[in-house]
Amino acid sequence: MNTAIINGRIVDPAGGTVRDGGVFICKGAIAGIGAAPAGFTAERTIDASGLTICPGLIDMCARTREPGLERKATIASETAAAAAGGITALCCPPDTVPAIDTPAMAHLVRQRGREAGASRVLPVGALTTGLAGKTITDMAALADSGCVAIGNALASVVNSLVMRRALQYAATFNLAVILHAEDPWLRGNGCVHEGEVSTRLGLAAIPATAETVGVARDLALIEQTRARAHFGHLSCGRAVAMVAEAQRNGLPVTAGVTAHHLHLCEEDVGEFDSRCHVIPPLRSRADRRALREAVQSGVLSAVCSDHQPHGADAKLVPFGESEPGISGLETLLPLVLRLAGEGVADLPAALALVTSGPAKILGLNAGALTPGAPADVCIFDAQKEWTLDAAKMHSRGRNTPFDGQPMRGKVALTLVGGKVAYRDPAFGAA
């Protein structure tokens, strides 16, 4: 139905502006911003007084656990959690079971996403068959089947010749390749950053060079193939500096970071807190500072949740035996808003990291409130203070180190294609 969202504070991340006014929706698309277009008649009016209106968030890395690991979560449960967090589109990495390495698997993921009816599910196709790093997939067919990018999830492509050929193939069709840069031999069986904490706790460590060596290899191949590549989640300052230099030299490369790497560091592991077991690991304070500076400079143009829901048993074991990952869909928006509150970026620039930034990287018609764009909208109370209670999260994964922490910024309403995907019970205007 035709919808008028009135009296809100409209944030345009792409243009870097904030203004008061309305957003007008017709047939699932944005019809006008500010004032109603000529001849527009609203069938539904949403009063957004005191609230902020922005494009729906785009999460570039979020695992739904379906197909293959439905005991942990499903597309239905995690897209509902995404909508509750203001996320209207999430990219599903190819490490499902089986992997998204055929058009049939891509169609399956998209179909189940449509059936769930909440946030959009955008599959990322596998770079190699079965993510084994040996044989490249038919990437063009995967793209034709709806995959928005190609990647190998957290599985390293050890053979540099295979990686070179994969990047050449992707470059031929101008496909975006999402990279997890890591040297598997340097990583070994590590589970935390190599530093003071790993030494004190006696845990197997992952040096920063595991990432920088991987970045160096991939940048050399990108320079040769001119493939359009995105480093999905960098974690250390030296790797960011390498990407910055590549960008200055004109390479078609972008980079992103997880929300938790911008707010946590190795010290948060404390006394074996397995909720802080993530890959790549939480690095040093200096690395976290470098990541924040890279956000300010624009070297890092996207922030993702790297959502990995687990059952409670996955974390109730010794740290090194626990499964890595954080349930991050519902904390993505408040953690990005925290960046604005701490002066890392202004509000439009912070929101661009989860809207227009990812949309530009993936080549999507999304992430902006412009006439003709899909009416994917997030309406939130930027001043609302609340405390995260993991037990009340919408996701089936409750594994978050932010449990019990104060948050600011609460989603009131999420629209996907003009339809209500989530409404906070306290917000009764829709």
N, C-alpha and C positions, 0 to 999 in steps of 0.2 A: 504494500500500500504506500501511497505518497506520504512521506514523513517530513515534518519540520522539527528540527532540533533548534530551539531558540534560547536566547539569553545566556549563551555559553561564552567561554574564553577559548577562542580558536587558535591552536598552535599549528603553524605550517612549518614542519621540519625542513622540507626541501628549500623553502624560501627564507627560512630563518626569521619568521615574523610571528608576532602574537597580536591578536586583535579580538575585539568583542563582536558578536554577531551570531548568525544562524547558519546551519547546514541543512540543505534541502535535498531530499532523496526522491527519485522517481524511477520506478521499474528496476530497482536494485542498483542504481548508479547515482553518483553525485550529480544533481541538476543545477545547483548553485551554491555559492558561498557568500556570506554577508547578508544580502537581501534576497528575497524570493524571486525567482525568474518570472518573467511575464507569463500570465495565465496559469501559474501554479496554484493548486488548491490542495491543502493538506487534509489527509484523511486521519492522520494521527499526529499529535503534537507532543513533543517531549520537552519539558522545561528543564534546561540545564543550568539554572541559576546557581552561581557559586561553584560550578564545575568546569573542568577543562575538556575540550574536545580535540582529539588528534586522530590521525590515521590509525587503523588497527595495526598492532605490532606484528612484525615478521621475525620469527625465530629461525635462524639458519641451521640449528642443530638441536633436534629434540626426538628422542626415541620413544615410540609408542609401545614397543615390545611386541607388537603384532604385525605380521604373523610369527609364530614360533615360540614366544615366551609369554603367552597369555596369562600364565600363573602370576606374573609380576604386574602386568597392566594390559590394557587393550586400547585400540584406537578410540573407542567410544569414551572410555574413562579419561584418557589423556587429552583428547580434544575438548572435552568438557572442562578439564582443569585449565587448558590453554585459554578458553573463552573467559573463564573466571579471572584470568590474569591479563585480559585485554589483548590477547594474541589471536589474531584472525587468520594467520597462516603459519604453518610450521613445516620445516624441511625434515623429512624422515631419512636419516642416513641409510646406506644400503646394507648394514649389517643385521638385517632381519634373518629369520631362519625359515626357508632358504633365503639367500641374498637376493637383492633386487638387481639381478644380472640378466634378466630377460624381459621383453615387453609384457609377457603374461604376468610377471610379478609386479611390474609397475602398474598395470591396469588393476590388479587385485588391491593394491594399497590405495589407489585413488578411489576405487569403487567403495571400499569399506569406509574411507573418509567421508564420501558423499552420504553413505547410509547413516553415519554417526550424526550428521547434521549440525555439528558445531563448527569448530575452526576448520579451515581448508588444510588438507594434507598434501604436501608437495614432495613427491619422492625424489631422492637423489640416486641416480643409477650407479651401478658398480663399475669401477674402472677396469677390474680384471675379473675373470670368471671365478665365482665362489670366493672372491676377495683373496685368492691364493697367490696373487702376484706373478702368475706365470703366463697367462693368455689374456689378451685384451678382449673386451666385450664389443658387441656391435653397438657402439655408443650412439650412432645416428638413429638406429631403431629405438633405443631407449628414450632418446629425446623426442622422437615422434610419438612415443607412448605416454608422454607427459612428464618425463623427468626434467627438472629445472636445472640440474647440474649433474656432473659426474664426479665420483670420488671413490676412495677405497676405505672409508671410515677410519678406524684406528689400526688397520692392518697395513704394515709397511710393504711397499713394493721394493723388495731388496735388490732385484736385478735392474741395474740402471739402464740397460738396453731396452727392457720391457717398458720402463717408465718413459724413456725417450720416445718409443714408438707410440705409446698411449697418448703422450702430449702432442705428438705430430698428428695423430688421428683427430684428437679433439680440436686442434688448431684448424684443421681442414674444414670442419663444420662450425667453427666459432663457438664451441661449447665451453661453458665455464667448468673448470676443474677445481674441486675443493680438496686441498692437500692437508694431510697430517704429517708434518715433517718430523721424522725421528729416525735415528740410527738404532736398529734393534739390538746390535751387539753392545753399544754403549748403555742402552737402557737395561739390558739383562733382565734380571728378576726384581729390579728395584721397585719401590713403592712410594718413596718420598724424595724430596730434593736433597741433593748431596750438599750438606752443610752442617751447621751447628746442631740442628735438631736430629738429623740422621745419626750423627756421631753420638749424641747424648742418649738416644733411645736404642741405638744398636740395630737400626733397621737398614735393609738393603737400599742403596741410594741410586737415584737417577741424576747424573750430572747435567748441567745446562748444555754441555757440549753434545749430548744426545740430540738436542733440538737444533743447535746451530750447525752441526755437521749435516743434518738432514736438510735444513734450509739452504745451505751452501750448494749441496748437490742439486736440489730442485731448481734453484735460481739459475744455475749453469745450464740446465736443460731448458728452462723457460726462455733464456736468452737465445738459445739455439733454435728452438721451435716456434717461438713467439706465441705460445699457447696462452689463453686468458685464464690465469690461475688465481686462486684465493687461498691463503693460508688460514685455515679455519679457526684455530685457537692457539695463538702464540702465548708463551708463558714467561719468557726471559728477555731482559733488556738488550742483550747482544743480538738476538734473533730479530728484534724489532729494528735495531739499527741497520742490520743487513737488508731488510726489506725496504727501509727508508732510502737507502742508497740505490737500490734497484729501481725504486719509483722515480728518483731524481734522474736516473739514467734512461728513463723512458720505457722500462719493461712493463708489460700489461699485467701487473700484479697488484692485488689488494690483500688486506689482512684483517683478521678479527680477533676477538678475545672473548673469553667467557666472563659472565658477570661476577662469578666468585673469585676469579683471579684479580679483579680490580679492587676487591674488598678484603681478601684474606691473604695470608702469607704462611710460610712454613711454621711460624710460631703458634699458629692456631691449631696445629696438630696436638699441642699440649702434651698430655700423658696418654698417647695412643688413641686419640679420638678418631675412630674409623669413619666417621661422617666426613672427615676432611681427607679421606683417601680418594684422590682423583688422578686422572691421567689426561694431560700432563700434570705433574704434581704442583702443589702450591710452592712457589719459589720464595726468594728472600725479600726482605723489605725493599731493598734497592731495585729488585726486578719489578715489584709492584709499583714503585714510584715511576720507573721507566715506562711501564704499560700505561699508566695514567697520563704521563707526558705525551705518549704517542697518540692517545685519544685526543688530547688538546691540539696537537699539531695536525691531526687528520691522517696520520700514517695508518692508524687503526680506524676503520670506517664502519665496523659492525660489532655489535655485542650480542652473543647468543647465550641461551641458558645451559646448553650442553646437557639437557635434561636426560637423566638416566634413573628411572624409578626402580627400586629394589624392594623386596620383602624384608621384614625386620631381621630375618635370619642371616641375610647377606652381610650385615654389619655387626652381628653379635658373635664375632670370632676374633682371634688375634689380628692386629692391624694388617700385617703382611698377607694374611689369608682372606681378608675381607674383599668384597667386590668393589671396584672403584666406581665413583659416580655420585652425583647429587640430583635430587629432585628439585628442579629449578624453575618450572613454568610459572608458578604463582609468586615468585620473588623477583622475576625479571624486571617488571615495571618499577617496583619500589627501589630496587638496587640501582637502576638507571637514574631514577629521580634523586637518589642519594648523591650521585655524582654531581648533579646540578646543585644540590644543597651544599655540597662541600667545595664548590667553586671549580670543579674540574672542567665543566662545560656549562653554558647557559641552557635554559630549558629546551629551546628548539634544537640546539646542537646535540643535547643528550638524547632527546627523542629520535633524532635522525639516525642514531646508532642502531635503533630497532625498528625503523620504518623506511625512510627513503634510502638510507645507506644500503641495507640488504637488498632492497628492490632494484637499485642501480646495479649492484654486483650481479644479481641473477637475471637482470633484464626483464623484470616483471612490471606490468601495469598495475602498480600497487604502491602503498607507502606514502600516498599524497592525497589531500582533499582537493582534487581538481575536477571540474565538470567533465563528465564522461567516464571517470574512473569508477571502479566497483565501490559500492557503498560499504566498505569495511571500516568501521568507526569504533574508536574506544573513547568512552566518556568516564572520566575519573575525578575524584576529589583529591586535588594535589596536596591539601593541608590535613587530610584525615590521618590521625595517628592511631596505630593499632599494633598489637603484639602478635607475632607469628606463633600459632599453635599448630605444630605438625600434625597432631591428632585430628585436626579439623580441616586439613587440606583436601581439596577435591581430587587430587591425584591419588592413585593407589600406592604410590611411592611416598613414604614419609621420611626419607633419608635426607635430611638437610641440617647443616651446621648452624643455620640461622634460627633454629627453633628457640623460641623464647626471646628473640631479639625485637626491639621496637622498630617499627617500619612507619614510613610516611608515604601516603599515596594509595588510595583504594579505588578499585574499579567499581563504578556504579552500573554501567551498561555497556555491553559489547554487541555491535551489529555486524553481521556478515552478509554481504549482499543485500543490505537493507532489512534483514530479518534479525530479530532479537535472538542472540546465541547465549547470552547470559544477562541476568538482571540481579543485582544485589537486593535481597529481600527488604533492606532498609530504603531502597529507592523505588518508590511506588508509582512513578509518573509514566511508565511505559506499559 
